[in-house]
Amino acid sequence: MKRIQPFHYIAALAGLFVLTGLYFFVLQLLPEPEHAGITVEPQGQNQGGALYDLWFTSAKLYDLSVDHNLTGIILATDENKVSLLDRDRKLRWDKSFSTAPKQAKISSCGNYVVTGTEGGLISFVSTDQEFSWEDEGLPVDHIAVSPNGNWVVAARSKLDEEEYHIDFFNRDGELKWTIERSLVENLFFAGEHLDQANILYTYHEDEQPVFSALDLDGNELWAYPGQSLVAVSRHGSRMAAVGNKNLIVYDSQGKALWETDLSFEAKTVIFNPQNYNCLLVYGDQEGADANLFYYDLTDDLLWQKRVADGSLFSFTADGQHIVSSSWRHYREDYTRMKILNRHGDKINSWEVAMRVEKLIKSGHPLLIVVGGDDGYIDIINLETLLIENDKEVSTVPIYNPVSTEKRPNETNILLYFIDESTNLVPVTRTITKTDDPLQAALEELIRGPSRGSALYRTIPAKDVAIEVDFIEEKGRLNLDLSPELAELSGFTRRTTAIESIVLTVSSFAKVKEIIITVEGKMIEDFGEDLTLEQPLAPHRWNKPVYVPIMSGNRYYLSIREMSRDDQEADLQQLIEQSLRACRMLPFVPADLKMIDLRISQEQIQVNLNSTFKKILPDKVSSQNILQAELILDSLFMTIFENSPAQRVEFLIEGESWTAPAGYPSLSRFYHRPYYINPEQ
């Protein structure tokens, strides 16, 4: 009998594996009714990743979407399939449609997926597949979902019948309204709260674009003919539009803030995710002319450079670096990736073995998602690429937590400098004990922020002077400015200079009124356009909300005051405002929220949902600890400053929770004095 050689078994197994793969591949091609998409159940722990990578990489990508924390990746392909992958690229589930799913989005919170097809189906499903609804109508051109998944808006059209409209649904699939509108070019959802959310889009009328906005009732807020919307900041506080080679930036109310001329057609416009006053603009230009520009709304053009035509761009979540990709000028099927710092300098470059067609940023500080023209998805970890090559990496801690430590023979003074977005930021500086702390504070303000702080001085020149004369019995503070200081150019510079001076001296409770003079004479105007109603009143914070901000590679606590319209805001509303600011940071889950607030005579308990635990992961590092300190400081300080509470505790889903060793406690007693953003 002829012996069967071992390689025969191997060949047989290989053939069986190929046939199995072909069987599943053919199943994908079988059409299904539009109203009943097929869902593939989640695969096991050791399945999914390898099968997806090896067998289904020939599909063309229609759409690619990720949630804020990169827990879910949605891709829609020309196989009429929408797939949900986890961060490890393992398949969680598939859903097939009978027509092309040209639009597929996952909500920023990561809990909902919305798909729109050429056949006119809108499919809404929770990522755990416990809840879903569908709506059939005109073919879907564009779709957008609110960050928390509460609302869905879709632009639909039937070109041959010239029928166009926009539909608005709530989370339960109820059609709230529909409006007729000509062909829509793009569609965005901005904001996560009823009083802030807008629907932003571009439509065409009389063969020209119109940039328009709707409120959640379908009322038009504004329309700018001749302009196309090209970018929206993450929370909708800034919008960019182009028209006649002009780039215009608007605020959330549709008011133009800034405008510049472009010598080219803008292909890509992206707001810095942590500094909405900065934006990256790219346009195809033949020749050697610069085609990548980085603007600041206060300083105009910061830098420009030439990059490869056809490049894609994304900021890292912290706004400190720019990732670009281009395959058109490199060898076939390879893409050159680059990392630039925020000054436009190249930090690193490498190649990936695919033609990158999509480059997606999430809220994860180190991960970037890329999609190839063959449907291949990859997640790039930038950690080693940044640590090994970024010359800007600093040994300065990313955040200095609130301190209650007071040392003998030292005085702590509160100074106000500005961050990259010209926000005034309080900083506590320790100086040798002095008999005239008011004069010392102003001298330190003139001296400017410490090196490596990523903050900027509010008084530009060091050779100016502010002389102090304090009449203690009247609480009157006379400040005599040197003439050079009174002649600052620019409204913003003058405003921040005066505000930083007033805020700095206002931290002294004994100051009741402030008089500003130049060479002994009281002034009515500080420059041509800033009127001073003297005497000035010191600023006392009313209902302060402590919010985390980022400047450069550093985090700070800043103070915001409720507007006059919100003076009746209760403690819960103040905490929610602080939480909204926290969710803007790259390491904070987008679905972090307060469940309820429990107030007693002994303490205040803030009940948060379980996503709060993601801020304190099991992998304890110095950076994770400081990030947790930042979020807890902002919440604790907001509560202590707006209530008589002496103890505050944070609960998770109604229960006390102990964070992994090394993290700060979730309960705190109120101590005074306290020092915010202490310098080290």
Secondary structure, 3 states (H helix, E strand, C coil): CCCCCHHHHHHHHHHHHHHHHHHHHHHHHCCCCCCCCEEECCCCCCCCHHHHHHHCCCCCEEEEEECCCCCCEEEEECCCEEEEECCCCCEEEEEECCCCCCEEEECCCCCEEEEECCCCEEEEEECCCCCEEEEECCCEEEEEECCCCCEEEEEEEEHHHCEEEEEEEECCCCEEEEEECCCEEEEEEECCCCCCCEEEEEEEECCEEEEEEECCCCCEEEEEECCEEEEECCCCCEEEEEECCEEEEEECCCCEEEEEECCCCCCEEEECCCCCCEEEEECCCCCCCCCEEEEECCCEEEEEECCCCCCEEEECCCCCEEEEEECCCCCCCCEEEEEEECCCCEEEEEEECCCEEEEEECCCCCEEEEEECCCCEEEEECHHHHHCCCCCCCCCCCCCCCECCCCCCEEEEEEEEECCCCCEEEEEEEEECCCCHHHHHHHHHHHCCCCCCCCECCCCCCCCCEEEEEECCCCEEEEEECHHHHCCCCHHHHHHHHHHHHHHHHCCCCCCEEEEEECCEECCECCCCCECCCCECCCCCCCEEEEEEEECCEEEEEEEECCHHHCCCCHHHHHHHHHHHHCCCCCCCCCCCEEEEEECCCCEEEEECHHHHHHCCCCCCHHHHHHHHHHHHHHHHHHHCCCCCCEEEEEECCECCCCCCCCCCCEEECCCCCECCECC
